[in-house]
Amino acid sequence: MTDDRTAQIGQLLAQLATLVADQPTAREPEPVVRPTRLLFTVEEAAEQLGIGKTTAYAYVRTGELESVLIGRLRRIHADAIAGFAARLVARNRAA
């Protein structure tokens, strides 16, 4: 190999070392953001409210806890759960 060729290879290796050193460090992956659920089963709503599922079904039957039918599935909207809890608290304060 000629001295020119050796010098060129040395320069290229130096450039390569600089490029590798300038590489950004690996970033942590972005966390996956899952959409907030809006509809819950009666059992899930009961769990959120801290009541039994039989009691939750009784509130659904009387209409105190609003629910919707989707085909044959009964679901309770998150706002209905929050509203029901707020009404219970208000009733307790008034008593």
C-alpha positions as CSV (number, residue, x, y, z in Angstrom):
1,M,0.0,0.0,0.0
2,T,1.2,3.5,-0.8
3,D,1.6,6.1,1.9
4,D,-1.2,8.2,0.3
5,R,-3.6,5.2,0.5
6,T,-2.6,4.6,4.1
7,A,-3.2,8.3,4.9
8,Q,-6.7,8.2,3.3
9,I,-7.7,5.1,5.2
10,G,-6.5,6.8,8.4
11,Q,-8.6,9.9,7.7
12,L,-11.6,7.8,6.9
13,L,-11.2,5.9,10.1
14,A,-11.0,9.1,12.0
15,Q,-14.1,10.4,10.3
16,L,-15.9,7.2,11.1
17,A,-14.9,7.4,14.7
18,T,-16.2,10.9,14.9
19,L,-19.5,9.9,13.3
20,V,-20.0,7.0,15.7
21,A,-19.2,9.2,18.7
22,D,-21.7,11.8,17.6
23,Q,-24.6,9.3,17.4
24,P,-27.4,10.2,19.7
25,T,-27.7,7.9,22.7
26,A,-30.6,5.4,22.7
27,R,-33.8,6.9,24.0
28,E,-36.2,5.1,26.2
29,P,-39.3,4.1,24.2
30,E,-42.3,6.4,24.7
31,P,-44.9,4.9,27.1
32,V,-48.0,3.5,25.4
33,V,-51.0,5.7,26.3
34,R,-54.1,3.7,26.3
35,P,-57.5,5.4,25.9
36,T,-59.5,5.7,29.1
37,R,-62.4,3.2,29.2
38,L,-65.8,4.7,29.1
39,L,-68.1,1.7,29.4
40,F,-68.0,-0.8,32.2
41,T,-69.8,-4.0,33.1
42,V,-72.1,-4.0,36.1
43,E,-69.5,-6.0,38.0
44,E,-66.7,-3.5,37.2
45,A,-68.9,-0.6,38.2
46,A,-69.7,-2.3,41.5
47,E,-66.0,-2.8,42.1
48,Q,-65.3,0.9,41.4
49,L,-68.1,1.9,43.7
50,G,-67.0,-0.5,46.4
51,I,-70.4,-2.3,46.5
52,G,-71.5,-5.8,45.8
53,K,-72.6,-6.8,42.3
54,T,-76.0,-7.8,43.5
55,T,-76.5,-4.3,45.0
56,A,-75.2,-2.8,41.8
57,Y,-77.7,-4.8,39.7
58,A,-80.5,-3.7,42.1
59,Y,-79.5,0.0,41.5
60,V,-79.5,-0.7,37.7
61,R,-82.9,-2.3,37.9
62,T,-84.4,0.7,39.7
63,G,-82.7,3.1,37.4
64,E,-80.6,4.8,40.1
65,L,-77.5,3.6,38.3
66,E,-77.9,4.4,34.6
67,S,-77.0,1.8,32.1
68,V,-77.3,1.0,28.4
69,L,-77.8,-2.1,26.5
70,I,-75.5,-2.8,23.6
71,G,-77.0,-5.9,22.0
72,R,-77.4,-8.2,24.9
73,L,-74.6,-6.6,26.9
74,R,-75.4,-4.1,29.7
75,R,-72.8,-1.4,30.2
76,I,-72.5,1.5,32.6
77,H,-70.9,4.8,31.4
78,A,-68.0,6.2,33.5
79,D,-70.0,9.4,34.0
80,A,-73.0,7.4,35.3
81,I,-70.7,5.8,37.9
82,A,-69.3,9.2,39.0
83,G,-72.8,10.8,39.1
84,F,-74.2,7.9,41.1
85,A,-71.4,8.2,43.6
86,A,-71.9,12.0,43.9
87,R,-75.6,11.5,44.5
88,L,-74.9,9.0,47.3
89,V,-72.5,11.4,48.9
90,A,-75.0,14.3,48.6
91,R,-77.8,12.1,50.1
92,N,-75.5,11.2,53.0
93,R,-74.7,14.9,53.7
94,A,-78.3,15.9,53.6
95,A,-79.3,13.1,56.1
